Amino acid sequence: MRNVVTIKAQLSSKNQLTIPKAVRESLDLSDHDKVVFQLDHGTVTLKKDNDFWNTVKQQEHIYGNLSTDELSWGADVGSEDMPE
């Protein structure tokens, strides 16, 4: 069964909306993240924008940082036959 939670928020005089903390935590939102609003017959769904760098950030959070100062291309680097 779905767990539905209702949270209210109020628009500012400049039509700005603060995303409630419970929603930010649920969507794992942080500073400068982008969100997507989906409209469907009067219902609005808010989702975290999963662009490429957000995906990289999520994977880095799960698997750790894979950055290295030096790339290892293997012992056969340079042995490729390139057509002229």
N, C-alpha and C positions, 0 to 999 in steps of 0.2 A: 504494500500500500504506500502511496506517495505521502511524504511529509511536507505539507504546505504550511508556510509561515508567512504571515502578513506583517509588513513593516511600512510605516508611513513616513513620508518626508515632505518638506514644504519648499516650493519654489521661492527664490529670492525676488526682489523687485527688478532684478536684471535677468529674470528667467533662468537662473542658475540653480542647480540642484546638487546638494552634497550627498554622495552615495553613503548610506548608513554603514557603520563599522561592521555589522554582522554580514552585510552583503559583500563588502570589500574582502573580508576574511573568507567567506564562502567561495568567492571567485578567485582568491589569491591575488588580489589587485595590489599594486604598489605604485609609488610615484611615477608619473609619466606613462603608465600603461594605457593602452587604447582599449576602448570598449565598442561593441556593436549593438545597436538597437534594432530589433526585428519587430515590425508591425504586422499584425495578423488580425484583421476584423475587430479592431478595438482593444486587442491584447498586445502588450509590449513585452518583449523578452530582452533582457540585458545579458550579454555574454562578453567574456574577455576576448579581445581580438587575438587570435592565434597566428600572428604573422611569423615569418621565419625566425626573427630574433627572439620572439617570445618562446618559440619552440626550443631554440638553442638554450635559452635561459632555464626553461623547465628541465631539459635533459641534463644540463650542468648541475642543477639542484639535486637531481636523482643520482647521476653517475659520477659527479665530480668534474673538475676542470681538466680538459684534455689538452690544453695548450702546452707547447714545448718550445724550447729555444732552438732546437735543431730537428729538422725532419730527417727521417731515415727512410730512404727510398729503396733500400735493399742493395745487395751485392751486384746485381745485374744492370744497374743504372749506366746508361751510356752504351749499352751493347745492342740497342735496338737498331734494326735495319730500316732506314727511312728511304722510301722511293724518291727518286729525283724528278 
